[in-house]
Amino acid sequence: MGDSTHASVCSTVAAYFDVDPTHVKPEQWLRNDWGLDAIELNILALRIEQVEGVAIRSEDLNAVHTIGQLINLVRALHRKAQLHLGASPEQDS
């Protein structure tokens, strides 16, 4: 897996909070460290969907607690889309 999804998700989170992307770490908690409530998490997810071209289901989003889990979810959605389109799962979007 390449690093483009990681960088893109971190950049989107950073833009949402108007901070430098280097301040966004995979181990940080979306609710505890960044203070996101359910509505804000959904708004952030919509922004990530727009940037990444994926659809994040509510059930999947509810299981996400950290930036790293969010990155992994987006990666999984990219792999699922690539498999659906017949592309190699090793490619990173």
C-alpha positions, -999 to +999 in steps of 0.1 A: +000+000+000+012+034-008+010+065+014-014+086-007-045+076+013-028+084+046-016+118+033-050+126+018-070+117+049-046+136+072-047+166+049-085+165+049-087+163+087-061+191+090-081+213+066-113+206+086-095+218+118-073+244+101-041+229+114-009+217+097-012+181+085+018+171+105-003+176+136-026+148+125-015+114+138-030+079+132-031+072+170-052+102+177-088+097+187-114+115+167-137+122+196-113+125+226-083+142+209-101+162+182-134+167+200-156+156+172-192+148+180-214+126+158-225+154+135-190+168+130-177+133+123-203+129+096-194+163+081-157+152+081-167+119+065-185+137+037-154+158+030-133+126+029-159+110+006-156+140-018-118+140-018-113+102-019-143+093-042-156+067-018-189+062+001-185+057+038-215+038+053-228+050+087-222+016+102-186+017+092-181+053+104-196+044+138-169+017+143-141+043+136-125+058+167-090+070+156-074+087+126-056+054+118-089+035+117-104+061+094-074+058+071-077+020+071-114+023+063-108+045+033-080+021+021-105-008+025-131+011+005-105+018-023-096-019-024-132-029-026-138-005-054-107-017-073-117-053-069-152-044-082-136-027-112-112-056-118-081-037-108-052-050-088-058-047-050-021-037-045-027-003-062-033+026-038-055+055-049 
